[in-house]
Amino acid sequence: MKYRKLGGTGLEVSNLCLGTMAFGRWIDEEASVQILDHAIDQGINFIDTANYYGKGQDADVPHGTGESEDIIGRALKGRRDQVVLATKVGIRSGFGKNDSGLSRTHILREVDKSLQRLQTDYIDLYQVHIFDPHTPLEETLRALDDLVRQGKVRYIGCSNYAAWQIAKAHAISERMNLEKFISVQPQYNLLSREIEQELLPFCASEDVGVMVYSPMARGMLSGKYKAPGDAPPESRAASGEKPLQQYFTERNYELVKKYAVLAGQYEVSLSQYALSWVLNQPAVTAAIIGASKVHHVTDAAQISDWSWTPEMLREASDVRSSTDE
């Protein structure tokens, strides 16, 4: 396992981050705890969750219900200090007018709920889940700064932000002497590389940590989806998960086949190849693995310290270029 500084801080995190969106949603508490225990045993010290994660995402409830945080809180009793714990705020958490967004009211209310569910008195990394165009950044940053000064939060980060949004936030923090976002959480994988245009260069320049989610394109880069309409019965696609549908294009199916050939040449699975590619991108601090089975963690840990040569990186780029011709 490799460890890296998170952004411009002195905080060291594993280059694999355990994503827990499945906890309490697709898998029960027993299975969740097994995965969490195994991740810590493998050297993963970075855990990511959100107040939104839980049964509400799949039920007839238009907001999150917090089961993931509940499960993690119970599982970490007696060993809280062994991990860097990250959670998020911003997506709807109730039916009220102020139960979503990044207003001071919502943030201050939700942080206390998260602390209670996580059974801890501090959150290592508190992230805003998505940009809120209806709340002034000054209000959001002031509320987050207050949480750091109160000791409830150690560092602040953002998720799904564009480079210009982080730059604007940093300028406000500088002017008002407030805490800065030290990290960002974007989607990034061999099939979705949009952040290479602006976000990754910005983060490398400004020393902002990058926690990548969906490094395996929501399962598309596992190789289990062979052709349009051909989804395994228990897969996300079979359950109708909408974000996954964007990957079902002719081009992506072709790319997956070619990447699978390269993976075979290096005697690793397609999932391991795709994850390792992300980990070998210079601006990436950690890749979030959304494990729903123990072997997902084992497979990821096996290649977490695999360093690619420039030639290997060129091979992957050549596959993309040849498919786009």
N, C-alpha and C positions, 0 to 999 in steps of 0.2 A: 504494500500500500504506500502510495506517495502522499506527502502532506505539503500544503502550500499556504502561504499567507493569504488571507482574505482581503483583497484590495490593498489599500495602503495602511492596513492595521498590522498589529503584531500577533493577531489571532491565527493559529494554525488549524487548518481543516483538512480532512482526507479528500483526495481528489474524486472519491465517490461519495455522494450524498444520498442517504436513504430517503426516497420520496414515499409519503404515506397516504396518498390520496385513496388507496384501496382499503385502508384500515377502516372497519366499520361500514364500508360501502359494498365492496365486492368480496371481502373475506372477513371472517368473524374475529373476535378478540383473541382466541387461542392461536389461530394461524398468524395473526398480526404480531403477537408477542414472540412467537418462534422466529419470525423473520427479523424482528428487532434484536433479539438476543444473538442471533447468528451474525447479523451485521456488525454488532459491537465486537464479537469474538474475532471477526475477520479484520478488525482494525478500523472500521468505519466509525468516525467520531462526529459526523455531521448528519443531522436529521432535520428534514423539512416537512412542515405540515401547514395547516391553515384553519382558521375558525370555520371556514366554509365546508371543509371536508367531512362527509358523513352521509347518512342515509337520505337526507333531504335532497341530495343531488339526483337521485333516481326516483324519489317518491313524488307524490302530487303536492309537493311543498316548494314554493318558489324561493327557498333560501337554504343555506347550510345549517347543519344541526350539531356540529362539533364532536361527533363520535371519535374521530381520529385523535383529537387532542385528549379526550377522556382516556382512551386506551393507552396512549403514550404516557400520560401522567401516572397511571397506575403501574405501568411496566417499568418506569424509571425510578421508582421508589428506592432510596438507598444508594443510587448511583447517578444521580442527576449531574454531578460535576464531571462525569466521564465523557459527556457529549456537548457539542455545540448545537443548541436547540434553536431552530428558526421556525417562525410561524408568520401568518399574514392576516391582513385586515383590509376591508374595502368592499367585498362582494356582499350582497344582501344576506343579512343574518336574522331577519324578522319581518313582520308585516307593517311596521310603523314607517312613517315618513322619513325618520332619521335612522333607520336600520340598515343603511347602506351608504357607500361613498366614503370620502375622506375628510369629513367635517371634524372639528374638534370634539363635538358631542359624540359622534359615532366612535371615533378612535378611543377616547378615554373610557367609554362604556365597554367596548369590546376587549381592550387590553386586560381589564380586570376579570372578565369572563374567561379569557384564554389562560390567564395565570391560575385561576381556580381550577379549570379543567386539567391543566398540565401539572397541577400540584407543585408549583414552584413559585419563588418570590422574584424571579427575574427571567427574562427572555434574552438569549444571546443576540439574536438577529430578528428584529421586528420589521417586516416588509409590507409595503403597501401593495395590494394585490394587482391593481390595475389603475391606470391614470384616470383621475376624476376631473373632467372638464368643467364641472359645476361648482367646484370649491377652489378658492384661491390657494395656490401653492404655499403662500406665506402662512395661511391658517394651518395647513397640514403639517408643515415643517416645524412650526412653533409648538404644536401639540406633541409631535414626536420628540422634539428637543426637551420638552418638559418631562417626558417619560424617562429619558436618559438621565436627566438631572435628579429625578426622584429615585433612580436605581431600579426601576421596573424593567428597563431595557438597556442593554449594553451597546448595541450598534443598530443602525437603521439601514434598510435597503429598499429596493423597489423591484417590481415584477411587471413584465410586459410594457416597459417604457421604451420610447424611442431615444436616440442619442440627444436630440434637441431638448427633450423633456428633462433628461438628467442634467444637461448643461444649464438649463434655465433654473432648475432646482439648486444646483451648486452655486450659481451666481447669487441667488437669494440667500442661501445659507452663509455665504461669504459676507454679504452686505449686512446681514442681521446677526452675525456671529452665532449661527445655529449649527447643530449637528448636520453632517452631510451624508447623503446616501453613499455607502461604501461598496454596494454590490447591486447587481441587476440580475433578474432571472428571465431569460428569453428562451424561446423555442429554437433549437438548432440541431440539425442532423444532416446526413448525407443527401437527403431529399429536399430539405428546407434550409437554404443557405443565405437568406435575405440579409441577415444581420452582418454579413461580411462587408456589405457596402459602407455602412456608417457606424453601426453600434460597436462592433469589435475593434475597429481602429480607434474610436473614441475612448473605449474602456482601457485599451493598451496605453494610450497617451495620458489619460487622467488617473491611471492606477485604480480603476474600478473593478472589483471582482466580478466574475461572470459565472453564474450557476446555471447550467444549461438544463432545460427540461425537454422531455421527448427525444432523447438522443437516439432512440430506435424508432422514431416516427410512429409512435403509438402502436407498435407491433408490426408495422409494415416491413421493417428491416429485420424482423425475426425470420422471414421467409415462409411464414405460415399462410400468407395470402398469395395464392398462385395465379389467380386470374379473376377478372370481374365476376362477382356473384358467387365465387367459390370461397366461402368463409367457414372455418370450423364451427361446429354448433355452439361451443362455449366461448367463442372469441368475442371481443368487443364489437367487431363488425356485425356479428350475428345478432347482438343485442341492440343494434341500431345507433351506436355512438356516432353522433354527427361530426365531431372534429376529425375522426378517422377517415370519413368519406372523401375529404379533400385529397388524400393520397392515392385514391383509386383512379389513376390515369394510365394511359397506355405507356407514356414515357417512364413513369415510375416503376411499372412492372418490368420494363426492359432494364432499367438501372439496377433493380434488385437482382435480377438474374446475373448481370455482369459482376456486381459486387460479391455475389455468392461464389462465383468462380475464383475471385481473388482470395476470398476467405479460405476456400478449400486449398489453395496453394500454400497458405501459411498454417494449415491444419488447425484452424479455429472455426467456430460457428459464425454464421453471418451476424448474429447479434453481438458477439464478442468483437468482430471486425469493426462493425459500425460504432460501437461504444468506444473502442480504442482510437478510432479516427478522431472522434470528438476530443478525447483526452489529450491527443497530440497536437491540438491547435493551440498555438502559443498564448492567446489571450484568455483561454478557458481555465478557470480555477477548479471547477468541479462539475461533474455530470450527475444529474439526479436520476437515480434508478428507481422506477416505480414498481418495486417487486411485489408480486402477489403469491410467490412460491419461494421456498428457501433456496432452491437451486438457482433462482435468478440472481441472488446475492453471491453465491459461490462462483457462478460463471463470470460475473462481473469482476469479482476480486482476483480471479486467476489472471486477468489481463490488465489489471489496474496500473502495473508498473512496466508495461510493454512500451518501450521507446521506439518510435518509427524512424527510419532513415529518410533523408530527402527523396530518395528514389521511390520509396513506398508511398509517400504523399503525392508524388507526381503520378504514380500509377492510378491512384484514386481520382485525381483530377482529370487524367486522360480518359477515364471511363465516362465521366460527365461530358467532356468535350465531344467525344465521339458519338454520344447519344444525341447531343443537341445539333449535330451537323445535318 
